[in-house]
Amino acid sequence: MTAISQFIENEVKSNDVVLFMKGTPGFPQCGFSGQVVQILDYLGVDYKGVNILTSDELRQGVKDYSQWPTIPQLYVKGEFVGGCDIIREMFQAGELKDFFGEKGIAARAA
């Protein structure tokens, strides 16, 4: 296992909710990352944002780790949930709050 995949795995396993994104939660640097941040903030979910723009190795490593081609990527309790489209669809369908509840993650009523 490479150092970058160990870093990613450590982030995924040591944080209940991790968002690999372009930019930071306070300053998203792409629209898709921004949408997921808005949804998580709206639901009041406590999460860690990891900026993949800090390193090309990290940017590629996240895609390799999940075998998912796009950023952002959301992990909950070590499980890859999806990117912006999936998170937005789950949110709009009312499934995202329930999903967090099933995982034991506090989220406020939407």
Chimera marker file (.cmm) of the C-alpha trace (Angstrom):
<marker_set name="trace">
<marker id="1" x="0.000" y="0.000" z="0.000" r="1" g="1" b="0" radius="0.5"/>
<marker id="2" x="1.355" y="3.405" z="-0.936" r="1" g="1" b="0" radius="0.5"/>
<marker id="3" x="1.808" y="6.217" z="1.566" r="1" g="1" b="0" radius="0.5"/>
<marker id="4" x="-1.025" y="8.171" z="-0.058" r="1" g="1" b="0" radius="0.5"/>
<marker id="5" x="-3.488" y="5.277" z="0.132" r="1" g="1" b="0" radius="0.5"/>
<marker id="6" x="-2.506" y="4.757" z="3.780" r="1" g="1" b="0" radius="0.5"/>
<marker id="7" x="-3.203" y="8.448" z="4.425" r="1" g="1" b="0" radius="0.5"/>
<marker id="8" x="-6.615" y="8.163" z="2.710" r="1" g="1" b="0" radius="0.5"/>
<marker id="9" x="-7.497" y="4.981" z="4.573" r="1" g="1" b="0" radius="0.5"/>
<marker id="10" x="-6.506" y="6.568" z="7.885" r="1" g="1" b="0" radius="0.5"/>
<marker id="11" x="-8.737" y="9.605" z="7.180" r="1" g="1" b="0" radius="0.5"/>
<marker id="12" x="-11.654" y="7.359" z="6.175" r="1" g="1" b="0" radius="0.5"/>
<marker id="13" x="-11.286" y="5.086" z="9.215" r="1" g="1" b="0" radius="0.5"/>
<marker id="14" x="-10.556" y="7.711" z="11.876" r="1" g="1" b="0" radius="0.5"/>
<marker id="15" x="-13.370" y="10.162" z="10.989" r="1" g="1" b="0" radius="0.5"/>
<marker id="16" x="-17.067" y="9.246" z="10.961" r="1" g="1" b="0" radius="0.5"/>
<marker id="17" x="-17.752" y="11.537" z="7.999" r="1" g="1" b="0" radius="0.5"/>
<marker id="18" x="-15.043" y="12.603" z="5.535" r="1" g="1" b="0" radius="0.5"/>
<marker id="19" x="-15.455" y="14.683" z="2.398" r="1" g="1" b="0" radius="0.5"/>
<marker id="20" x="-12.574" y="14.591" z="-0.075" r="1" g="1" b="0" radius="0.5"/>
<marker id="21" x="-13.115" y="17.825" z="-1.949" r="1" g="1" b="0" radius="0.5"/>
<marker id="22" x="-11.599" y="20.625" z="-3.987" r="1" g="1" b="0" radius="0.5"/>
<marker id="23" x="-10.898" y="23.374" z="-1.490" r="1" g="1" b="0" radius="0.5"/>
<marker id="24" x="-12.054" y="23.458" z="2.122" r="1" g="1" b="0" radius="0.5"/>
<marker id="25" x="-15.505" y="23.474" z="3.750" r="1" g="1" b="0" radius="0.5"/>
<marker id="26" x="-15.078" y="27.206" z="4.366" r="1" g="1" b="0" radius="0.5"/>
<marker id="27" x="-13.843" y="27.883" z="0.838" r="1" g="1" b="0" radius="0.5"/>
<marker id="28" x="-14.908" y="25.217" z="-1.696" r="1" g="1" b="0" radius="0.5"/>
<marker id="29" x="-13.051" y="25.598" z="-4.984" r="1" g="1" b="0" radius="0.5"/>
<marker id="30" x="-15.520" y="23.904" z="-7.300" r="1" g="1" b="0" radius="0.5"/>
<marker id="31" x="-19.283" y="23.985" z="-7.601" r="1" g="1" b="0" radius="0.5"/>
<marker id="32" x="-19.760" y="20.278" z="-6.944" r="1" g="1" b="0" radius="0.5"/>
<marker id="33" x="-17.720" y="20.361" z="-3.731" r="1" g="1" b="0" radius="0.5"/>
<marker id="34" x="-19.661" y="23.486" z="-2.740" r="1" g="1" b="0" radius="0.5"/>
<marker id="35" x="-23.006" y="21.745" z="-3.239" r="1" g="1" b="0" radius="0.5"/>
<marker id="36" x="-22.040" y="18.829" z="-1.001" r="1" g="1" b="0" radius="0.5"/>
<marker id="37" x="-20.707" y="21.231" z="1.666" r="1" g="1" b="0" radius="0.5"/>
<marker id="38" x="-24.029" y="23.132" z="1.559" r="1" g="1" b="0" radius="0.5"/>
<marker id="39" x="-26.007" y="19.905" z="1.984" r="1" g="1" b="0" radius="0.5"/>
<marker id="40" x="-23.857" y="18.664" z="4.892" r="1" g="1" b="0" radius="0.5"/>
<marker id="41" x="-23.967" y="22.083" z="6.556" r="1" g="1" b="0" radius="0.5"/>
<marker id="42" x="-27.736" y="22.287" z="6.054" r="1" g="1" b="0" radius="0.5"/>
<marker id="43" x="-28.136" y="18.911" z="7.764" r="1" g="1" b="0" radius="0.5"/>
<marker id="44" x="-25.783" y="20.028" z="10.530" r="1" g="1" b="0" radius="0.5"/>
<marker id="45" x="-23.535" y="17.012" z="10.036" r="1" g="1" b="0" radius="0.5"/>
<marker id="46" x="-20.107" y="17.134" z="11.661" r="1" g="1" b="0" radius="0.5"/>
<marker id="47" x="-17.549" y="16.177" z="9.015" r="1" g="1" b="0" radius="0.5"/>
<marker id="48" x="-13.928" y="16.557" z="8.047" r="1" g="1" b="0" radius="0.5"/>
<marker id="49" x="-13.081" y="18.164" z="4.708" r="1" g="1" b="0" radius="0.5"/>
<marker id="50" x="-9.850" y="17.054" z="3.016" r="1" g="1" b="0" radius="0.5"/>
<marker id="51" x="-8.566" y="19.360" z="0.261" r="1" g="1" b="0" radius="0.5"/>
<marker id="52" x="-7.335" y="17.205" z="-2.635" r="1" g="1" b="0" radius="0.5"/>
<marker id="53" x="-5.877" y="20.236" z="-4.395" r="1" g="1" b="0" radius="0.5"/>
<marker id="54" x="-2.897" y="20.194" z="-2.019" r="1" g="1" b="0" radius="0.5"/>
<marker id="55" x="-1.286" y="17.350" z="-3.973" r="1" g="1" b="0" radius="0.5"/>
<marker id="56" x="-1.662" y="15.673" z="-7.374" r="1" g="1" b="0" radius="0.5"/>
<marker id="57" x="-0.797" y="12.403" z="-5.663" r="1" g="1" b="0" radius="0.5"/>
<marker id="58" x="-3.701" y="12.830" z="-3.224" r="1" g="1" b="0" radius="0.5"/>
<marker id="59" x="-6.052" y="13.886" z="-6.024" r="1" g="1" b="0" radius="0.5"/>
<marker id="60" x="-5.302" y="10.722" z="-8.012" r="1" g="1" b="0" radius="0.5"/>
<marker id="61" x="-5.021" y="8.560" z="-4.899" r="1" g="1" b="0" radius="0.5"/>
<marker id="62" x="-8.594" y="9.338" z="-3.818" r="1" g="1" b="0" radius="0.5"/>
<marker id="63" x="-9.907" y="8.311" z="-7.243" r="1" g="1" b="0" radius="0.5"/>
<marker id="64" x="-7.874" y="5.096" z="-7.159" r="1" g="1" b="0" radius="0.5"/>
<marker id="65" x="-8.912" y="4.309" z="-3.583" r="1" g="1" b="0" radius="0.5"/>
<marker id="66" x="-12.647" y="4.475" z="-4.324" r="1" g="1" b="0" radius="0.5"/>
<marker id="67" x="-12.446" y="3.523" z="-8.006" r="1" g="1" b="0" radius="0.5"/>
<marker id="68" x="-14.652" y="6.565" z="-8.560" r="1" g="1" b="0" radius="0.5"/>
<marker id="69" x="-13.526" y="9.110" z="-11.190" r="1" g="1" b="0" radius="0.5"/>
<marker id="70" x="-14.794" y="12.375" z="-9.736" r="1" g="1" b="0" radius="0.5"/>
<marker id="71" x="-14.350" y="14.655" z="-6.735" r="1" g="1" b="0" radius="0.5"/>
<marker id="72" x="-15.956" y="15.318" z="-4.257" r="1" g="1" b="0" radius="0.5"/>
<marker id="73" x="-16.243" y="11.955" z="-2.550" r="1" g="1" b="0" radius="0.5"/>
<marker id="74" x="-18.129" y="11.376" z="0.689" r="1" g="1" b="0" radius="0.5"/>
<marker id="75" x="-17.290" y="8.599" z="3.132" r="1" g="1" b="0" radius="0.5"/>
<marker id="76" x="-19.436" y="7.725" z="6.136" r="1" g="1" b="0" radius="0.5"/>
<marker id="77" x="-18.162" y="5.287" z="8.779" r="1" g="1" b="0" radius="0.5"/>
<marker id="78" x="-15.527" y="4.016" z="6.364" r="1" g="1" b="0" radius="0.5"/>
<marker id="79" x="-17.995" y="3.437" z="3.526" r="1" g="1" b="0" radius="0.5"/>
<marker id="80" x="-17.874" y="5.284" z="0.202" r="1" g="1" b="0" radius="0.5"/>
<marker id="81" x="-21.276" y="6.908" z="-0.289" r="1" g="1" b="0" radius="0.5"/>
<marker id="82" x="-20.784" y="8.770" z="-3.564" r="1" g="1" b="0" radius="0.5"/>
<marker id="83" x="-20.086" y="12.031" z="-5.294" r="1" g="1" b="0" radius="0.5"/>
<marker id="84" x="-22.098" y="15.202" z="-5.750" r="1" g="1" b="0" radius="0.5"/>
<marker id="85" x="-24.897" y="13.736" z="-7.927" r="1" g="1" b="0" radius="0.5"/>
<marker id="86" x="-25.538" y="10.813" z="-5.576" r="1" g="1" b="0" radius="0.5"/>
<marker id="87" x="-25.437" y="12.980" z="-2.445" r="1" g="1" b="0" radius="0.5"/>
<marker id="88" x="-27.762" y="15.561" z="-4.039" r="1" g="1" b="0" radius="0.5"/>
<marker id="89" x="-30.232" y="12.859" z="-5.158" r="1" g="1" b="0" radius="0.5"/>
<marker id="90" x="-30.220" y="11.235" z="-1.703" r="1" g="1" b="0" radius="0.5"/>
<marker id="91" x="-30.755" y="14.653" z="-0.088" r="1" g="1" b="0" radius="0.5"/>
<marker id="92" x="-33.614" y="15.630" z="-2.418" r="1" g="1" b="0" radius="0.5"/>
<marker id="93" x="-35.311" y="12.267" z="-1.858" r="1" g="1" b="0" radius="0.5"/>
<marker id="94" x="-35.008" y="12.665" z="1.915" r="1" g="1" b="0" radius="0.5"/>
<marker id="95" x="-32.772" y="9.587" z="2.106" r="1" g="1" b="0" radius="0.5"/>
<marker id="96" x="-29.548" y="11.280" z="3.190" r="1" g="1" b="0" radius="0.5"/>
<marker id="97" x="-30.758" y="12.280" z="6.670" r="1" g="1" b="0" radius="0.5"/>
<marker id="98" x="-32.099" y="8.732" z="7.186" r="1" g="1" b="0" radius="0.5"/>
<marker id="99" x="-28.796" y="7.286" z="5.971" r="1" g="1" b="0" radius="0.5"/>
<marker id="100" x="-26.875" y="9.361" z="8.520" r="1" g="1" b="0" radius="0.5"/>
<marker id="101" x="-29.353" y="8.268" z="11.208" r="1" g="1" b="0" radius="0.5"/>
<marker id="102" x="-28.825" y="4.585" z="10.339" r="1" g="1" b="0" radius="0.5"/>
<marker id="103" x="-25.084" y="5.135" z="10.678" r="1" g="1" b="0" radius="0.5"/>
<marker id="104" x="-25.494" y="6.852" z="14.049" r="1" g="1" b="0" radius="0.5"/>
<marker id="105" x="-24.503" y="10.298" z="12.736" r="1" g="1" b="0" radius="0.5"/>
<marker id="106" x="-26.450" y="13.249" z="14.120" r="1" g="1" b="0" radius="0.5"/>
<marker id="107" x="-28.292" y="15.285" z="11.466" r="1" g="1" b="0" radius="0.5"/>
<marker id="108" x="-30.970" y="17.894" z="11.955" r="1" g="1" b="0" radius="0.5"/>
<marker id="109" x="-34.387" y="17.595" z="10.341" r="1" g="1" b="0" radius="0.5"/>
<marker id="110" x="-34.421" y="18.859" z="6.772" r="1" g="1" b="0" radius="0.5"/>
<link id1="1" id2="2" r="1" g="1" b="0" radius="0.2"/>
<link id1="2" id2="3" r="1" g="1" b="0" radius="0.2"/>
<link id1="3" id2="4" r="1" g="1" b="0" radius="0.2"/>
<link id1="4" id2="5" r="1" g="1" b="0" radius="0.2"/>
<link id1="5" id2="6" r="1" g="1" b="0" radius="0.2"/>
<link id1="6" id2="7" r="1" g="1" b="0" radius="0.2"/>
<link id1="7" id2="8" r="1" g="1" b="0" radius="0.2"/>
<link id1="8" id2="9" r="1" g="1" b="0" radius="0.2"/>
<link id1="9" id2="10" r="1" g="1" b="0" radius="0.2"/>
<link id1="10" id2="11" r="1" g="1" b="0" radius="0.2"/>
<link id1="11" id2="12" r="1" g="1" b="0" radius="0.2"/>
<link id1="12" id2="13" r="1" g="1" b="0" radius="0.2"/>
<link id1="13" id2="14" r="1" g="1" b="0" radius="0.2"/>
<link id1="14" id2="15" r="1" g="1" b="0" radius="0.2"/>
<link id1="15" id2="16" r="1" g="1" b="0" radius="0.2"/>
<link id1="16" id2="17" r="1" g="1" b="0" radius="0.2"/>
<link id1="17" id2="18" r="1" g="1" b="0" radius="0.2"/>
<link id1="18" id2="19" r="1" g="1" b="0" radius="0.2"/>
<link id1="19" id2="20" r="1" g="1" b="0" radius="0.2"/>
<link id1="20" id2="21" r="1" g="1" b="0" radius="0.2"/>
<link id1="21" id2="22" r="1" g="1" b="0" radius="0.2"/>
<link id1="22" id2="23" r="1" g="1" b="0" radius="0.2"/>
<link id1="23" id2="24" r="1" g="1" b="0" radius="0.2"/>
<link id1="24" id2="25" r="1" g="1" b="0" radius="0.2"/>
<link id1="25" id2="26" r="1" g="1" b="0" radius="0.2"/>
<link id1="26" id2="27" r="1" g="1" b="0" radius="0.2"/>
<link id1="27" id2="28" r="1" g="1" b="0" radius="0.2"/>
<link id1="28" id2="29" r="1" g="1" b="0" radius="0.2"/>
<link id1="29" id2="30" r="1" g="1" b="0" radius="0.2"/>
<link id1="30" id2="31" r="1" g="1" b="0" radius="0.2"/>
<link id1="31" id2="32" r="1" g="1" b="0" radius="0.2"/>
<link id1="32" id2="33" r="1" g="1" b="0" radius="0.2"/>
<link id1="33" id2="34" r="1" g="1" b="0" radius="0.2"/>
<link id1="34" id2="35" r="1" g="1" b="0" radius="0.2"/>
<link id1="35" id2="36" r="1" g="1" b="0" radius="0.2"/>
<link id1="36" id2="37" r="1" g="1" b="0" radius="0.2"/>
<link id1="37" id2="38" r="1" g="1" b="0" radius="0.2"/>
<link id1="38" id2="39" r="1" g="1" b="0" radius="0.2"/>
<link id1="39" id2="40" r="1" g="1" b="0" radius="0.2"/>
<link id1="40" id2="41" r="1" g="1" b="0" radius="0.2"/>
<link id1="41" id2="42" r="1" g="1" b="0" radius="0.2"/>
<link id1="42" id2="43" r="1" g="1" b="0" radius="0.2"/>
<link id1="43" id2="44" r="1" g="1" b="0" radius="0.2"/>
<link id1="44" id2="45" r="1" g="1" b="0" radius="0.2"/>
<link id1="45" id2="46" r="1" g="1" b="0" radius="0.2"/>
<link id1="46" id2="47" r="1" g="1" b="0" radius="0.2"/>
<link id1="47" id2="48" r="1" g="1" b="0" radius="0.2"/>
<link id1="48" id2="49" r="1" g="1" b="0" radius="0.2"/>
<link id1="49" id2="50" r="1" g="1" b="0" radius="0.2"/>
<link id1="50" id2="51" r="1" g="1" b="0" radius="0.2"/>
<link id1="51" id2="52" r="1" g="1" b="0" radius="0.2"/>
<link id1="52" id2="53" r="1" g="1" b="0" radius="0.2"/>
<link id1="53" id2="54" r="1" g="1" b="0" radius="0.2"/>
<link id1="54" id2="55" r="1" g="1" b="0" radius="0.2"/>
<link id1="55" id2="56" r="1" g="1" b="0" radius="0.2"/>
<link id1="56" id2="57" r="1" g="1" b="0" radius="0.2"/>
<link id1="57" id2="58" r="1" g="1" b="0" radius="0.2"/>
<link id1="58" id2="59" r="1" g="1" b="0" radius="0.2"/>
<link id1="59" id2="60" r="1" g="1" b="0" radius="0.2"/>
<link id1="60" id2="61" r="1" g="1" b="0" radius="0.2"/>
<link id1="61" id2="62" r="1" g="1" b="0" radius="0.2"/>
<link id1="62" id2="63" r="1" g="1" b="0" radius="0.2"/>
<link id1="63" id2="64" r="1" g="1" b="0" radius="0.2"/>
<link id1="64" id2="65" r="1" g="1" b="0" radius="0.2"/>
<link id1="65" id2="66" r="1" g="1" b="0" radius="0.2"/>
<link id1="66" id2="67" r="1" g="1" b="0" radius="0.2"/>
<link id1="67" id2="68" r="1" g="1" b="0" radius="0.2"/>
<link id1="68" id2="69" r="1" g="1" b="0" radius="0.2"/>
<link id1="69" id2="70" r="1" g="1" b="0" radius="0.2"/>
<link id1="70" id2="71" r="1" g="1" b="0" radius="0.2"/>
<link id1="71" id2="72" r="1" g="1" b="0" radius="0.2"/>
<link id1="72" id2="73" r="1" g="1" b="0" radius="0.2"/>
<link id1="73" id2="74" r="1" g="1" b="0" radius="0.2"/>
<link id1="74" id2="75" r="1" g="1" b="0" radius="0.2"/>
<link id1="75" id2="76" r="1" g="1" b="0" radius="0.2"/>
<link id1="76" id2="77" r="1" g="1" b="0" radius="0.2"/>
<link id1="77" id2="78" r="1" g="1" b="0" radius="0.2"/>
<link id1="78" id2="79" r="1" g="1" b="0" radius="0.2"/>
<link id1="79" id2="80" r="1" g="1" b="0" radius="0.2"/>
<link id1="80" id2="81" r="1" g="1" b="0" radius="0.2"/>
<link id1="81" id2="82" r="1" g="1" b="0" radius="0.2"/>
<link id1="82" id2="83" r="1" g="1" b="0" radius="0.2"/>
<link id1="83" id2="84" r="1" g="1" b="0" radius="0.2"/>
<link id1="84" id2="85" r="1" g="1" b="0" radius="0.2"/>
<link id1="85" id2="86" r="1" g="1" b="0" radius="0.2"/>
<link id1="86" id2="87" r="1" g="1" b="0" radius="0.2"/>
<link id1="87" id2="88" r="1" g="1" b="0" radius="0.2"/>
<link id1="88" id2="89" r="1" g="1" b="0" radius="0.2"/>
<link id1="89" id2="90" r="1" g="1" b="0" radius="0.2"/>
<link id1="90" id2="91" r="1" g="1" b="0" radius="0.2"/>
<link id1="91" id2="92" r="1" g="1" b="0" radius="0.2"/>
<link id1="92" id2="93" r="1" g="1" b="0" radius="0.2"/>
<link id1="93" id2="94" r="1" g="1" b="0" radius="0.2"/>
<link id1="94" id2="95" r="1" g="1" b="0" radius="0.2"/>
<link id1="95" id2="96" r="1" g="1" b="0" radius="0.2"/>
<link id1="96" id2="97" r="1" g="1" b="0" radius="0.2"/>
<link id1="97" id2="98" r="1" g="1" b="0" radius="0.2"/>
<link id1="98" id2="99" r="1" g="1" b="0" radius="0.2"/>
<link id1="99" id2="100" r="1" g="1" b="0" radius="0.2"/>
<link id1="100" id2="101" r="1" g="1" b="0" radius="0.2"/>
<link id1="101" id2="102" r="1" g="1" b="0" radius="0.2"/>
<link id1="102" id2="103" r="1" g="1" b="0" radius="0.2"/>
<link id1="103" id2="104" r="1" g="1" b="0" radius="0.2"/>
<link id1="104" id2="105" r="1" g="1" b="0" radius="0.2"/>
<link id1="105" id2="106" r="1" g="1" b="0" radius="0.2"/>
<link id1="106" id2="107" r="1" g="1" b="0" radius="0.2"/>
<link id1="107" id2="108" r="1" g="1" b="0" radius="0.2"/>
<link id1="108" id2="109" r="1" g="1" b="0" radius="0.2"/>
<link id1="109" id2="110" r="1" g="1" b="0" radius="0.2"/>
</marker_set>
